[in-house]
Amino acid sequence: MSKPDLYALQAFVTAARTRNLTRAAEQLHLTVSALSHQMRGLEERLGKRLFTRSPRGVSLTDDGQRLLSAVEGPMDSIDRAFAQLHGRASTGFTLSALQSFASSWLMPRLGRFLALHSGLELNLQTGAELVDFSRESIDAALRFGPGKWPGLLADHLFDEWITPVASPLLLQRLGKPKLANFAGYPLLADPGNRWRDWFKQFGGTPPKRYVASFNDTEMLLKAAVEGMGIALGRHTMIQPLLDNGRLVALTTRKMPSKYAHYLVYPPRSAELPALIAFREWLLAEVQIEARAVRKPPADG
């Protein structure tokens, strides 16, 4: 039996960690077809099936799990050795973020970081799926959550606030509502039903029905921009839309979110020089903005 080459083993480890050939191919800068060809070739050389394929992705067979346990550690050691020799360990890092947060908050500021650290290489990956640091080649993530993730380090960045917004088109048609009569206007709901918390905190009765419900925050705000109704929006996502006039804040009242924004990373990434530089810049950026923004009223 011929020995598999390192490229095939690297591809195998990446596919095994992501459980998704499309995502693995993106990380390896291959086509899905090329990656699938490598996996079939590896299975033929070993005479074993390594993956079970399904519409949702791939999962390891028992033989695949045994191979992963045997080669994962050595492959990581090889990757680290090459990275150090190539200078990648000190000049680059991979960051994951929700696309909505990356586009609304990170991207308008990222140029300042890159200007300060022109020699660093940032690989930004966006997606809605939670990062599994034990299986993916990602150094850190920007997350919106409770602040505690087992086995991970988390730096608090800033809290989040929620307020109702609507498009100028809707306000021209229906007029601007007062705080007490929001329920009489078309309201757009999200899966968390934050309107229930809003009415509980600021008074009023929730409507018997909402105009529409959305499971995606970006789609919710797009619907609000198009004048479909009033939405409860997170500050970090609505601020660009407020700045360009596509949405209008309907009150100065703001409701604190149950979650906050964090920079999250595994212990293995803590000493990565590029991530250290990004972390220091990010925390400084947040502090500068915190001093410039007026704190919301105590009642919400």
Summary of the structure (lengths in Angstrom):
residues: 300
radius of gyration: 23.5
end to end distance: 68.4
largest distance: 76.6
contacts: 850
relative contact order: 0.13
helix: 49%
strand: 21%
